[in-house]
Amino acid sequence: MELSLQAAEAMVHRAVAEAGTRFGRPVCVAVCDQYGFLLAFNRMDGAPVRCIQISMCKAHTAARMGMDTSAFAARLQRENLSPGAFCDDKLTEMPGGATLKEGARVIGGVGISGLAPAEDQVIAELLAGMER
C-alpha cells in the first residue's frame, strides 16, 4: 500500500493541531512518500523560515533510511559516520523525523521542525502511529 495524499494531509492537520494545543508554538510539517519525495507540507503562521527545509529533510531521512532520525543519529554515532557518508545531502540526524510503515514496509516519512528537538520527535512519533 502507498501513502495517499489524503492520509498525508490528515497527518499535516494533526501535527498542526498538536503543536498548537500541546506546545503552543508553530511548526513546519512535511510528509514524504517511501522514496523521500514530498507529498504534503504546512508552515504554520510564525514558524521560522529555516524550519521549512529542516522539516523536509527530517521526513526525507526517515523515509530513505527506514528509521526515525533519532535512530539514524544513534547509528551515525555508533558507526562513527557522518550523514555525508551516504551521498545524500538531504539526510539529517536531527530529532523530529519518523518513519511511516505499513507492517514492516516503509511507506513514507514525516518531519517536524520548529520546537525543541525532543518536542519535534514527540509529534513525529504521534503521526507515525496514526491509522493510514
Phi and psi in degrees as GROMACS dihedral restraints (atoms count N, CA, C in turn):
[ dihedral_restraints ]
;  ai    aj    ak    al  type     phi  dphi    fc
    3     4     5     6     1   -97.6    20    10
    4     5     6     7     1   155.6    20    10
    6     7     8     9     1   -74.1    20    10
    7     8     9    10     1   123.4    20    10
    9    10    11    12     1   -83.8    20    10
   10    11    12    13     1   158.1    20    10
   12    13    14    15     1   -60.9    20    10
   13    14    15    16     1   -40.4    20    10
   15    16    17    18     1   -60.0    20    10
   16    17    18    19     1   -43.7    20    10
   18    19    20    21     1   -66.7    20    10
   19    20    21    22     1   -41.1    20    10
   21    22    23    24     1   -62.9    20    10
   22    23    24    25     1   -42.9    20    10
   24    25    26    27     1   -66.0    20    10
   25    26    27    28     1   -36.0    20    10
   27    28    29    30     1   -63.9    20    10
   28    29    30    31     1   -37.9    20    10
   30    31    32    33     1   -64.7    20    10
   31    32    33    34     1   -41.7    20    10
   33    34    35    36     1   -60.9    20    10
   34    35    36    37     1   -46.8    20    10
   36    37    38    39     1   -62.4    20    10
   37    38    39    40     1   -40.0    20    10
   39    40    41    42     1   -65.5    20    10
   40    41    42    43     1   -41.6    20    10
   42    43    44    45     1   -63.2    20    10
   43    44    45    46     1   -42.9    20    10
   45    46    47    48     1   -61.0    20    10
   46    47    48    49     1   -44.8    20    10
   48    49    50    51     1   -63.4    20    10
   49    50    51    52     1   -44.6    20    10
   51    52    53    54     1   -64.0    20    10
   52    53    54    55     1   -43.6    20    10
   54    55    56    57     1   -61.1    20    10
   55    56    57    58     1   -40.7    20    10
   57    58    59    60     1   -70.3    20    10
   58    59    60    61     1   -47.3    20    10
   60    61    62    63     1   -81.2    20    10
   61    62    63    64     1   -40.5    20    10
   63    64    65    66     1   -81.2    20    10
   64    65    66    67     1   -38.4    20    10
   66    67    68    69     1  -118.3    20    10
   67    68    69    70     1   -16.0    20    10
   69    70    71    72     1    65.0    20    10
   70    71    72    73     1    25.6    20    10
   72    73    74    75     1  -138.1    20    10
   73    74    75    76     1   153.8    20    10
   75    76    77    78     1   -81.0    20    10
   76    77    78    79     1   152.1    20    10
   78    79    80    81     1  -136.9    20    10
   79    80    81    82     1   168.0    20    10
   81    82    83    84     1  -108.1    20    10
   82    83    84    85     1   140.4    20    10
   84    85    86    87     1  -128.1    20    10
   85    86    87    88     1   129.4    20    10
   87    88    89    90     1  -127.3    20    10
   88    89    90    91     1   138.6    20    10
   90    91    92    93     1  -126.1    20    10
   91    92    93    94     1   127.1    20    10
   93    94    95    96     1  -113.9    20    10
   94    95    96    97     1   160.3    20    10
   96    97    98    99     1   -80.1    20    10
   97    98    99   100     1  -174.7    20    10
   99   100   101   102     1   -64.7    20    10
  100   101   102   103     1   -17.4    20    10
  102   103   104   105     1   -95.1    20    10
  103   104   105   106     1    -3.6    20    10
  105   106   107   108     1    91.6    20    10
  106   107   108   109     1    12.4    20    10
  108   109   110   111     1   -93.7    20    10
  109   110   111   112     1   138.7    20    10
  111   112   113   114     1   -61.8    20    10
  112   113   114   115     1   130.6    20    10
  114   115   116   117     1  -107.9    20    10
  115   116   117   118     1   -42.3    20    10
  117   118   119   120     1  -148.1    20    10
  118   119   120   121     1   148.9    20    10
  120   121   122   123     1  -152.7    20    10
  121   122   123   124     1   148.9    20    10
  123   124   125   126     1  -149.7    20    10
  124   125   126   127     1   135.6    20    10
  126   127   128   129     1  -114.2    20    10
  127   128   129   130     1   112.2    20    10
  129   130   131   132     1   -66.0    20    10
  130   131   132   133     1   151.6    20    10
  132   133   134   135     1   -53.7    20    10
  133   134   135   136     1   129.2    20    10
  135   136   137   138     1    89.2    20    10
  136   137   138   139     1    -7.1    20    10
  138   139   140   141     1   -69.5    20    10
  139   140   141   142     1   137.6    20    10
  141   142   143   144     1   -59.1    20    10
  142   143   144   145     1   141.5    20    10
  144   145   146   147     1   -60.3    20    10
  145   146   147   148     1   -36.4    20    10
  147   148   149   150     1   -59.4    20    10
  148   149   150   151     1   -24.1    20    10
  150   151   152   153     1   -74.3    20    10
  151   152   153   154     1   -15.7    20    10
  153   154   155   156     1   -59.4    20    10
  154   155   156   157     1   -59.7    20    10
  156   157   158   159     1   -67.8    20    10
  157   158   159   160     1   -36.4    20    10
  159   160   161   162     1   -61.1    20    10
  160   161   162   163     1   -45.6    20    10
  162   163   164   165     1   -63.6    20    10
  163   164   165   166     1   -38.8    20    10
  165   166   167   168     1   -65.9    20    10
  166   167   168   169     1   -39.6    20    10
  168   169   170   171     1   -68.3    20    10
  169   170   171   172     1   -36.4    20    10
  171   172   173   174     1   -63.4    20    10
  172   173   174   175     1   -44.4    20    10
  174   175   176   177     1   -64.7    20    10
  175   176   177   178     1   -43.5    20    10
  177   178   179   180     1   -59.2    20    10
  178   179   180   181     1   -46.9    20    10
  180   181   182   183     1   -61.1    20    10
  181   182   183   184     1   -47.5    20    10
  183   184   185   186     1   -59.3    20    10
  184   185   186   187     1   -43.5    20    10
  186   187   188   189     1   -69.4    20    10
  187   188   189   190     1   -48.6    20    10
  189   190   191   192     1   -69.3    20    10
  190   191   192   193     1   -38.9    20    10
  192   193   194   195     1   -89.3    20    10
  193   194   195   196     1   -13.5    20    10
  195   196   197   198     1    70.5    20    10
  196   197   198   199     1    26.8    20    10
  198   199   200   201     1  -154.4    20    10
  199   200   201   202     1   155.9    20    10
  201   202   203   204     1   -60.5    20    10
  202   203   204   205     1   153.5    20    10
  204   205   206   207     1   -63.7    20    10
  205   206   207   208     1   -29.8    20    10
  207   208   209   210     1   -67.4    20    10
  208   209   210   211     1   -36.3    20    10
  210   211   212   213     1   -69.8    20    10
  211   212   213   214     1   -36.3    20    10
  213   214   215   216     1   -63.2    20    10
  214   215   216   217     1   -42.4    20    10
  216   217   218   219     1   -60.2    20    10
  217   218   219   220     1   -42.8    20    10
  219   220   221   222     1   -63.4    20    10
  220   221   222   223     1   -40.6    20    10
  222   223   224   225     1   -63.1    20    10
  223   224   225   226     1   -44.3    20    10
  225   226   227   228     1   -58.6    20    10
  226   227   228   229     1   -44.3    20    10
  228   229   230   231     1   -66.9    20    10
  229   230   231   232     1   -45.8    20    10
  231   232   233   234     1   -61.3    20    10
  232   233   234   235     1   -40.0    20    10
  234   235   236   237     1   -98.4    20    10
  235   236   237   238     1     5.6    20    10
  237   238   239   240     1    53.2    20    10
  238   239   240   241     1    52.3    20    10
  240   241   242   243     1  -116.9    20    10
  241   242   243   244     1   163.6    20    10
  243   244   245   246     1  -113.5    20    10
  244   245   246   247     1   159.4    20    10
  246   247   248   249     1   -57.0    20    10
  247   248   249   250     1   -30.0    20    10
  249   250   251   252     1   -62.4    20    10
  250   251   252   253     1   -20.2    20    10
  252   253   254   255     1   -63.3    20    10
  253   254   255   256     1   -18.2    20    10
  255   256   257   258     1   -95.7    20    10
  256   257   258   259     1     2.9    20    10
  258   259   260   261     1    55.3    20    10
  259   260   261   262     1    39.5    20    10
  261   262   263   264     1  -139.3    20    10
  262   263   264   265     1   106.6    20    10
  264   265   266   267     1   -72.6    20    10
  265   266   267   268     1    -1.9    20    10
  267   268   269   270     1   -97.2    20    10
  268   269   270   271     1    -0.9    20    10
  270   271   272   273     1   -77.4    20    10
  271   272   273   274     1   141.1    20    10
  273   274   275   276     1  -142.0    20    10
  274   275   276   277     1   149.6    20    10
  276   277   278   279     1  -102.2    20    10
  277   278   279   280     1     9.3    20    10
  279   280   281   282     1   -69.6    20    10
  280   281   282   283     1   132.7    20    10
  282   283   284   285     1   -59.3    20    10
  283   284   285   286     1   148.6    20    10
  285   286   287   288     1   124.0    20    10
  286   287   288   289     1     6.1    20    10
  288   289   290   291     1  -116.7    20    10
  289   290   291   292     1   135.6    20    10
  291   292   293   294     1  -133.3    20    10
  292   293   294   295     1   144.4    20    10
  294   295   296   297     1   -81.7    20    10
  295   296   297   298     1   137.0    20    10
  297   298   299   300     1  -101.3    20    10
  298   299   300   301     1   125.4    20    10
  300   301   302   303     1  -128.4    20    10
  301   302   303   304     1   151.0    20    10
  303   304   305   306     1  -117.1    20    10
  304   305   306   307     1   100.3    20    10
  306   307   308   309     1    67.7    20    10
  307   308   309   310     1  -124.7    20    10
  309   310   311   312     1   -94.8    20    10
  310   311   312   313     1    -7.6    20    10
  312   313   314   315     1   -86.9    20    10
  313   314   315   316     1   129.1    20    10
  315   316   317   318     1   -73.6    20    10
  316   317   318   319     1   126.4    20    10
  318   319   320   321     1  -116.7    20    10
  319   320   321   322     1    -1.6    20    10
  321   322   323   324     1   166.8    20    10
  322   323   324   325     1  -169.8    20    10
  324   325   326   327     1  -149.7    20    10
  325   326   327   328     1   153.8    20    10
  327   328   329   330     1  -126.9    20    10
  328   329   330   331     1   142.2    20    10
  330   331   332   333     1  -132.0    20    10
  331   332   333   334     1   135.3    20    10
  333   334   335   336     1  -122.1    20    10
  334   335   336   337     1   136.5    20    10
  336   337   338   339     1  -147.0    20    10
  337   338   339   340     1   141.2    20    10
  339   340   341   342     1   138.9    20    10
  340   341   342   343     1   -19.9    20    10
  342   343   344   345     1  -106.3    20    10
  343   344   345   346     1  -172.4    20    10
  345   346   347   348     1   -64.2    20    10
  346   347   348   349     1   148.2    20    10
  348   349   350   351     1   -51.6    20    10
  349   350   351   352     1   -42.6    20    10
  351   352   353   354     1   -64.7    20    10
  352   353   354   355     1   -35.0    20    10
  354   355   356   357     1   -70.6    20    10
  355   356   357   358     1   -40.2    20    10
  357   358   359   360     1   -56.1    20    10
  358   359   360   361     1   -43.8    20    10
  360   361   362   363     1   -65.2    20    10
  361   362   363   364     1   -37.4    20    10
  363   364   365   366     1   -58.1    20    10
  364   365   366   367     1   -47.1    20    10
  366   367   368   369     1   -68.1    20    10
  367   368   369   370     1   -41.4    20    10
  369   370   371   372     1   -60.5    20    10
  370   371   372   373     1   -44.3    20    10
  372   373   374   375     1   -66.9    20    10
  373   374   375   376     1   -34.9    20    10
  375   376   377   378     1   -61.3    20    10
  376   377   378   379     1   -44.8    20    10
  378   379   380   381     1   -66.3    20    10
  379   380   381   382     1   -37.1    20    10
  381   382   383   384     1   -62.9    20    10
  382   383   384   385     1   -25.1    20    10
  384   385   386   387     1   -89.6    20    10
  385   386   387   388     1    -2.5    20    10
  387   388   389   390     1   -67.9    20    10
  388   389   390   391     1   150.2    20    10
  390   391   392   393     1   -65.7    20    10
  391   392   393   394     1   137.3    20    10
